[in-house]
Amino acid sequence: MTGKIGRQARTDRAAAWESVRDRLRARGLRWTPQRRALVDVLSRTDGHITGSELIERCRVADPATIPSTVYRTLDVLEDLGYVRHHHGVDGREEFHVLPAEDHGHFHCQVCGTSWEISPEEGAAIAELMERRRAFRVDRSHVTIAGECAACRGAFAGGGTASS
């Protein structure tokens, strides 16, 4: 059963990227080697990637890749729903490739690990802020920093700054 789901997900991803060229052209943009390289890199990327990582990977395929072209194309691809940007706890911009829905992140300040906030958790956080503060949250830009359970446990019993 897992194989079928995996194959279907790969088929869905491939189908999503097939229309990029036509959609960019519909926006008046040419299908340049640099844009082709960027779309190829993104189509083989799962999860999150930084702009600088994208530029490095694109330059492998096309050494003439210019950062401004990558970022301008990413802006259009975000408008079209292919990527969604967010800012990590360190402020650096990252892109989520083919996001199913907007989400935020938890970031452990001790070990540096980050996790996605589930849709249910994100909805609860957003609803709380809307109800208590009349503030509408853009969940894709939420990063909550703190300490993960593993890092808190690493200090338990061994003496901590709080003991």
Secondary structure by P-SEA (a helix, b strand, c coil): caaaaaaaaaaaaaaaacaaaaaaaaacccccaaaaaaaaaaaaccccccaaaaaaaaaaacccccaaaaaaaaaaaaaaccbbbbbccccbbbbbccccccccccccccccccccccaaaaaaaaaaaaaaccccccccccccccccaaaaaaacccccccc
